[in-house]
Amino acid sequence: MARPIWNGTLSFGLLNIPIQLMTGERRNDLHFRMMDARNKAPVRYERVNAETGEEVPWKEIVKAYEYSKGNYVVLEPEDIAAAASENREVIEMEAFVDRTEIGPAYLEKPYVLVPGKKAEKGYVLLREVLKKTGKVGIGRVVIRTKEYLAMVAPEGDALMMILLRFPAEIVPLDEYNIPEGSASKWHITPKEMEMATTLLESMSGTFDPEDYKDEFRERLSSAIKKRLKQKGATTTVEEEEAPAHDATTNVVDFMSLLKKSLEKKGEAPAKTARKAAKKPAAKKAATKSTKSKKSA
């Protein structure tokens, strides 16, 4: 069973819902080991000092930022940790917006939010109100040492958290040579539009993910099996197993917390995602949960 990336809380007004952050994707890439063609020995990548040529142990490696050509400033681990949000195990909802406002270019990576013990009621409450209103939650989350913008949205019976790209991480479309204007500007005739529309409609259907397979991976797997019948070798790498811990909570009075949240918010509508950089006034510091768990 997959282990959580970390245990924490999903903050919604004054409601704090204990959750486990689980990965929402499964990579099926075929991994290869680099070997020397002369004797089939594995090729190692070593951390070598550019001046002495000696290998550098991990404990002696530090991170440095190039502030100008050839000039670096060395950062200590506490510098990077201090830059991240204090709420390392909290996904705090800053605003709720229409799902259609989030363009596809912003979507980056999916995660699944799993409720902790006795946290099912709060989990279902948020899930159902998001379904009813057609909204998604926008907030921030710290994973390891980086802070991300995130979207919380219902998916069936689950709450999904999708990491979002910041605007600075998206290339503006006007940087590319994109043909502008209507079809007539590009001399597309009505007949061509009609034929293209007919072709599109003839190929229309419903999206079923099971209809799409990774054919390249299947063909490459077949090639590997053929090579194994001739002559080959395999290498196994065992990963350390980290224990999973369940987040727990006591039974809470949801009605009371919701009323207090509305009173402190003055029953004002949530701000849009573009204005969500500023934290809401009605914010209660969530109790920090167990220390973050490293993912595999």
N, C-alpha and C positions, 0 to 999 in steps of 0.2 A: 504494500500500500504506500502511496506517495506520502512523504512527510511534509509538514508545513514549512514555509519559508520563514515565517515568524507568527507568533501568537500576539494578538493585540485587541484593539477595539475599533469599532466603526461608530463615529460620533455623529449624532443627528439631533441638533438642538441640545437639550439636556439629557437625551437618551444616549447611553453608551452600551453598544451591543458587542460583547466579546466574540471575536471571530478568529479563524485561522486563515492565513493567506496561503492558498495553494496554487501551484502552477496550472495554467489553463491550456498549455500546448504540449505536444509530444513530438520531439524531433526524431525523424526517422532517417537522418543522414547516415550514409555508410562512412565510417571513419577509417582512415588509412594510416599506417605507420611508415615513416620514411626509412629506407634501408639503403646500404651501400651495395650497388649492383655487382661489385667485385666479389664480395664474400657474404652478402646478405646479412650483414651486421646492422643493428639499428643505428640510426643517426641521431645523436643527441644535440639538443640546443642548450648551450651553456651561457651563463651570464659572465662575461669576460670584461675585466677592466681594460679600457682602451689604451691606457698608458703602460701598465705592467704586463698585460696579457694573462694575468691570473684570474681564476674563477672567483666570483664574488658570492658569498653566502647570502641567503635571503635576508638574514637579520641585519646585514650591513647595507641593504638597499633602501634608498630614500627617494621620494618623489620631488622633482624640480620642474618649475614652470619657466619657459623661455619668454621673458618679457621683451627682449629685443634680440636681434640676430647674434647668436653665439653667447648671449648672456642669460644666466639662469638664476632663479631664486629658489632655495631649498625650502620645502614645506615639511613641517612635522605632522605626525598623525593627528595631534590635537587640533591643528589648524583646519584640517579637513572635517574632523568631527564637529568642530564648533560652527562651521558654515551650514551644517544640516539643521533641520528643524529639531527643536527640543523633544517634540512628541514623536519619537521614533517608532512606536508601536501603535500609532493612532492614525486612522483615516478619517479626517475631519471634513464633513460636508460644508462647503462655503456657500454654495448656491445650487439651485435646481433649475434646469433649463430644458427646453424642448429637445428631444433626441435629434430632430432634423437639423438643429443648428450646428451639430458637430460634423464637419466635413470629413471625408474618408482619409484625407492626407494627415489628419491629426491622430488617427488610430495607430497604435504601435504594438502593444503586446497584451494578451489576455491573462487574467488570473481568476480563480474561483474563490469566493468568500464562503467559508463553512462556519456555521454558528457554533459557539462553544456550548458546554453543558448548561442547561437551563436558560439559554439565550434564544431559544427558538421563537418565542412570542415576539420579541422585538425585531428579529430577523424577518418574520413573516409580515409584520406590520409595515416595515419599510418597503418590502418587496411589493406588497399589494397596493400601497399608496402610489408607488412609482408606476405600476401598471395602470391604475385608475386614471392618473393625471397625464400619462404619456411623457413624464419627465425623467431626467437622469440627474444624478448627483455629481457635482464637480468639486473636487477637493485636492489635497496634496498628500503624498505618502513618501516615506523614506524607506528605500530598500538598500540595505548595506550602507554605503556612504553617500548615496546620491538621492536628492529629492526630485520627485516626479509629479507632474500634473496627472490627475486620474479621474476617470469617469466610472461611476457605479450605476449599473443598469440591470433590470430584471431579465432573466433568460430562462423561461420555463419556471421551474420551482426554485431556481438558484438566483443568487445575486452575483453578477460578474463585475470585476474591476478591470477596466481597460486603461493601460497607461497611455497618456496622450503626449504628443510632441508639443513643445512650446513654439509659439510663432517664429522665434528666431531660428528654429531647427528646420523650418520648411522653406524650400526654395520658391520665391515668388514666380508665378507663371510668366510674368512679363519679362523675365530674364531670358526666355527662350523665344525662338521664332515661331510663334503659333499663328496660323491663318485666322484673321479676324473677318467679321462681316457675315452677311447672310449667304444662302446658297446661290442666289442670283449673281452676287459679286464674283463668284468663282465659276460662273457660266454653267451651273448645274440646272438642267432643264426639268420641267415638271414631270416629263416622262421618266427621266432617270430617278427622280424622287419616288415616283409611283412604283417602279420596278424594284428599287431598293427596299421600299416599305413592304412590298409583297414578299420578297425574299426573307426579310426579317420576321414577318408574321408566320411564314411557313416553318421557321426554325424556332419559334417561340415555345416555351414550356415552363415547367416549374423547376426550381433549383433543388436538386437532390444531391447532397455532398457525396453520397455513396456511388454516384455515377462517375466520379473522377478519381482516378488512381495515379499514383506516381509511377508511370510506365518506365521512366529512365532508371529508377531504383530497381524495379523488377528485372529489367534486362541486365543491369550490372550485377545483380545477385545471381542470375543464371550464369554469367561469365565467371563469377567467383567459384561457384559450385563445379564448373567444368575444370577450372584450374586445380581445385582441391583433389580431383580424381587423378590428376597427373602427378604433381609434386608441389607441396606448399607447406606453410607453417602458420600457426595462429599464436597470438599473444593476448593474454587475459590481464586486465587491469581491474583490481578490486577497489571499490570505493568504500570509505568509512560510513557506517550507518550512524545517523544521529537520532537519539531518542525523541519521540514525539510527546508533546505535553498538551493536555486539553485545557482550554481556558474555561474558568468557572465563574459563575455569578449568582447572586441571590435573586429571589423574586422581587420585582420592582413594580411600583405603581405607575404604569404607563400614562394613565389619564392625568395624574398629577404633574408628571414631568412635561407632558405635552402642553398643559395649560400654562405652566411656568415659562416654557419656551416662547409661547405666543405672547404672554404678558411682557416679557423682556424685549421681544422683537416689536412690540406695539402692533402686532398682527399685520406688519408690513410685508408685502410680497418679497420673495427672494430676489437678490440682485442677479443680473445676468452674468454669464461666465466671464465676459470681458471686463467686468468690474469686480470680480471675485478676489482680486489680489489682496484687498483689505479684509481682515478678519471681521466677522460679525461681532457686535457688542455683547450679545447674549451668548457667551461662551464659557463653559465650565471646564477647567483643566481635567482631562481624563486621567484616572489612576493608571500609572504605568503598569504594564503587565510583565510577564516573564521576559527575560532577555531574548534578543533576536536570535533565531535559529538560521544557520547558514544552509542554503540550498545545496543540493548535490552538485 
